[in-house]
């Protein structure tokens, strides 16, 4: 399914065009925004287990978790996500050396720690994380 829109058109400006694609489960598969000045946004989404770091051409096993967001304007900004057996996010990172994080979640679903993924800089400040973490624990 594809939707296409045009916003803000007049005699001197062609407007901003937006094209959105969805898979058979109505999950976003692509989004692209452009104008006469060029492409502003061009993303593809994958909800399947990656095969060699790429979304498979014959996909199976879509459980609703996004595993990859490909940035077609700057591939170093493409994002990857992995999950544990309970579908809780475990790692998130970019293809380039922009950021990467490992998330530690306990058996009750509390996020206990965010740390840098090996070889990637950490996006979240660890001192800010420790301060905010003290307010986020489940309390009985």
N, C-alpha and C positions, 0 to 999 in steps of 0.2 A: 504494500500500500504506500502511495506517495502523496504528499500534500505540498502544494506550492503556493506561496503568498507573495505579494508585492506591497511594500509600505512606503508612504511618503512621496508618491510620484507627483510631479507637476511639470510645467513646460520646460524648465531648465535642469531638472534632476530626474533621472530615471528611477529613483527609489532604491530601496534595499529589497532584494529578493531572498526568500527563505524557502528551502526545499527540505522536507523531512521525510525519511523513509522508515517503515515499520516492518517487522517480521510477522509471521503468521500468529504469533502470540501477542501482537501489538506492543512489543518492546521496541524501543528506538533502535534502528539499524544504521541510520545515517542522519546527519544534519549538515546543511551547507548554506551559508549566507554570503551573498555577493552583491556588488553594485557595479556601476560603470567604472569605478576606481579599482576593481579587483575583488578577489576572494577574501572575506574577512574571517570566515569560520568554515572548516571542512573536517568533520569527525565521522568515523565509522565505529560502531559498537559491536563487540563480540560477547556472546553469552555461553560459549561452549568451551570445553577443555581445549587448550591450545595444542597444536601439533607443530613442534619445532619453533615455538614462539609466534606462530601464525594461526589465525582463526581458520579452522578447517573448511574446505570447500564442500564436503559432504558431512555437515554437522550432525551430532547426536549428543544427548545428555544435557539439554538445556534445563537447568534447575532454577533459573532466574538470576543467578549471580553474574554480574558483568566481570569478565576476565581480562578484557583489553579494550581500550579506547584509543584508536589510531588517529593521530593528528596529521592529516594529509598536507598541512601547510608547513609543519616543522616536525619531522618524525622523531627528533630527540625529545619532544614533549609528549610522545605517546605514552599512555599509562597502562600498567599491568597490575593485576590483583590476583592473589591466591587465597584460598579458604581452607579451613580445617573440615573434619568430618561432620561437624554440626553447622556448616555453612557460615562460620564466623570468620571475618577477614583476618588473615595472618600476616600477609605482606602486601605492600603497595609501593610501586616504584616506576620511574620513567625509564625510557630506553636510553636517553642521554644521561649525563652525569649531573642532573638537576636536583633530584631528591629520591630517597628510598627509605622506607620505614618498616620495621618489624613490630607487630603488635602482640602483646602477651595478654591473653584473656584467661581468667580462672574458670573453674567448673561452674560457677554461678553466673557467668557472663559479665563479670566486672573487668574492665580494662585496667590491668595492673601496671603495664609498662609500655612505653613507646621508645624504641631505640633505632639507631641508624642501621640500615641494611648494609652489609659488607660491601665496600667499594662505592657507596653512594653517600652524599651529604644528607643530613637529617633536616627535614623541613620544619619541624616543631622545636622550639627552644626547650631544652631539657629542664632548665630551672623553672620556666613557666609551667611545664608539665607537672613538676613535683608540687607546686603551690596549688594548682587547680585539682590535682588528683585527690588531695585530702578532703575536698568537698564532694566528690563524686561516688564514694563508696556506698554500697547498699547497707542500710542500717536497720536492724530489727528493733 
